[in-house]
Amino acid sequence: MKTASNTKENPLIGLDCYKMGHMEQYIPNCNKVYSYLIARTDKTFSKTVFFGLQYYLKEYLSTKLTPEMGEEFLIYRKAILGSNSEDVENKIRALCKLGYFPLEIKAVEEGTVMPVRNVLMTITSTHPDFHWAVGYVESLLLKLWYSITVASCCLKYRETVDKYFEETVSQDMMFLKDFTVHDFGYRGDASEEGAAISGAAHLLSFLGSDTVPALPFVLRYYNAKIEEPIMYSVPASEHSIVCSFGKDDELASFRNMLRLYPTGIVSMVSDTFNVYRVLTEFAEILKPEILARDGKCVFRPDSGNPEYIICGDPNATVGSNEWKGAIRLLDEMFGSTLNDKGFKILNPKCGLLYGDGMYLERYIRTLDRLKDMGYASSNLVIGVGGILRNHSRDTMGYAIKATHIEVNGEPREIEKDPITDSKKKSHKGLMYLTKNDKNEYVTIDQCTSEEEKTGLLKTVFKDGKILYETSLSEIRERVKNNQK
């Protein structure tokens, strides 16, 4: 073997080490395994937004398996575990001769929003010789925890935006909801793949994004069209741009931005040195140019306590710039009007964007204060990056567990039930997802094989082939409709 493959080139190496031996460890004469994916805890988010499976099916599980892939796996297994049994070698080589993962995967439609502790996906073996393939792909498919958790987090932000818009924003400005929480997270992700996945998850709830890899991701894996509304951003400066003009000529950096972008929205970082000087002295000097522009000039503070920078520090000297905060300083400089709900809207020539440390609880506090001060929530756009992605598999307790097997063709219900942690108790037997008479999602386990064929889980993959695909626009519509 001249070069080492990566997981995308060889999905057989996309697994935890201990799973390298599980194919020979199942009960003798086992011929079928059935597992399911679930989020077990609501300690952070009470609802899941199912998203990401289609990517893993396209990029990994539908890859044709080759003898070379099997031999590479065996080389790695021997290097890690010290030896390969004849049984393992025969099983892997037989799988590669078959050429695909003999599995049936059923799942809820991507974009489905439902309470945690419901079945999201099931995986069933379709060939008696490869019952172990279900557990083999578990490590790879459990990566869905990331796309689902980020999508669920973004939905929580969207629900917050919807709430405060409903309370403070007029109907003609509701379109701004799609742009109110902007994705600044590309640099905060751990990998290029992760950034694309998480950036796409954000796009289920919002249109504003600076995470460029999310665009080709949804074009390639989610049947999006470049001409449809996918993601948008605006020209924006950063601190190095301002610093390049020097501290004594900071004003020139703002004039340069206005010169470069005479129309449309332009975002100007404003806290490189003294944000209050920018919002007063510089804003007054630039006011004629800003008011004359065909567009909006957005001021962007990015440091300090966001709530205090935006709404004012109640502990500061009354009447000072720090006490007033950015929203009132912009109001004093450019003026505002009242909307039909009685809340102030800043002059459309200026705007406010805050792009640092705006975790959900702080965002809610800030919106509450803006509301109490008489300002509509549409006056503020926030940029959120790492906060959208700052999760682990434990955030929502994702797990894939086997609940049904067959031995010599005889079905057996199985379950995990540790006496030391009842929260880790699994479902048992076959299961299906349905809705009760209150239109609430319900997972039914220990059902019959006929019942398992019913319900809301759709077969999306079988024997190496993708049987059902969905698009970004369809997923967005489901997210939107499922919230209601």
Steps between C-alpha positions, in 0.01 A plus 500: 500500500677813376274761653247505782138567414275738685150407617333649193717286273445189710191498725613168648748690717232740632443326833614473860773247561290271718254452216775335297430180688126510551430309179627184669357570845121479444314199633557193277252466211392865526362596161338842551556817704273804536608830663361850545623858549362716779574821693459404864508830690326839487735673744611747229250477216158342528455444125706340227528623142593191299769589248816362342421139410486560125856631510631189675311273263637676192854551622559175687245217505423495128871464415572175315706268718807344338745223592770764541292670770466173685872430491573850628259441788675173587842668496377764742324249722813289530710808574262611776385169653806288424338233286210410273291189547406291199134569577549877484700475179232287336217729607669818376604346172150364445352846564736657249412231246134590556603859430258694721366533852199263519286729713160659499484844661170660586478855632271792560510755223786745535370823644257321732474676837390287792557450872808310618474135604337399173643266240671694222638217289522120491767281342428139404724238342365353176735202458536224762877475449549868575278564803806662659502779239240687708740552788790550261358828363377623839807715574472673165125560509507618859681807365147618424501631857692803370278609212184433702623684810615807305170505308311468831704783654434725200130422523504621861652829383238522226218441746643782713514730199142410406374575852651848526414592141141407568499728802688801364528498119244603239383253240678668210839441667453131582729400212793620711460197727695290249804724546492576872736223618798495265744206490854612583618147579729376224819582689355355819449150365751220540516393134395592149241222498364610837474861386305403189264274697436749780471789258235308307316419824481873575350562155191299594388791719677808359630650174784717633836323506872556456579125490580458131549117507132463591403614149677229296396248767125554445548525124675164491319300765159664537395575143502876551512727195745789481225731374275441804541695826754295694721739696591869494755733653637852454839671460654540845825628650708343774743634759807449282342725236442779753845453654664527159392867492654562842336606825535868412319459171229251596236725346659448159427127518129577529511749216679239289221247561235753403697585186545134402135413555283798403181290493348215697583380850853544628621378839774697680675361806484775761684394816861479380580784740209698647154392395336800666715741303395322181130517591516871586789703357564289188130437438433873506777569249384217273130574540457696173665218301300233679170677447583561134581134431258268326518238770571431867818559699524240778717570803651186652631493857663165582637521854385555854172399663256482206196591705672810641660605170166478319253614765725695737666423829257580785795535737669771293457871558149602401505682168845375399560318172557177693167543678315574173640208300531463123129487419423835666814664361399403146147622570633837620721532193274371222152505651223241511131454430224303672358191333136395524572309820638809668870405493786708366666416169839656430546709189532241217829661399672358808502168683657307787674161491662328798722205423655356813393291799127514436393172655128439517430612857691825445321557171164464672603744775610750238174471307305541823689819577452635148129435534487673840685796348239523225709366209389233253717188494553546125746780581759241606677234297734263681786291371537160665775254424654254741199527732284325239758220487610477862341161561588135541315174450401526867321834449190309393617152597505342155533124480449214256390182675402153382152393611421199282692205359428168336676176590446210263217707354323534834433860614623621840429829671806642674564813707761687701396573858792595731407507870750784550334742256133463413529781243699263279226239487425430136181418318433132438413307188379640170352850499317757296431872521146633488282786625233476766156661501660825623728506194801427722785276391509164677751216473349154536738212574452126540280511192439229243691476174187615318460803728867584450432544128250778576553840654699807409843350435581489128744260335777723365777246442512132415783273389740774400245715321333826603126459444375839606650847480382837622607857430604797710182685410284205606688466827463870575128476437470206740690686770273799451181294503607272787543799729130578485 
